[in-house]
Amino acid sequence: MEAERLNAVANKMSELKSRADELRRYL
């Protein structure tokens, strides 16, 4: 099982999503 890798990917995606939301506020 690659649970750790899946968790890392999920964390990166959620981090990117929150960053995108912040960028949208500025635009």
C-alpha positions in Angstrom: 0.0 0.0 0.0 1.2 3.5 -0.8 -1.0 5.3 1.8 1.9 7.7 2.7 2.3 8.7 -0.9 -1.5 9.2 -1.3 -1.6 11.3 1.8 1.3 13.5 0.5 -0.4 14.0 -2.8 -3.7 14.9 -1.1 -1.9 17.3 1.2 -0.2 19.0 -1.8 -3.5 19.2 -3.7 -5.3 20.8 -0.7 -2.4 23.2 -0.3 -2.5 24.2 -3.9 -6.3 24.6 -3.7 -6.1 26.9 -0.7 -3.3 28.9 -2.4 -5.5 29.2 -5.6 -8.4 30.5 -3.4 -6.1 33.1 -1.9 -4.9 34.2 -5.3 -8.5 34.5 -6.5 -9.2 36.9 -3.7 -6.4 39.2 -4.9 -7.5 39.0 -8.5 
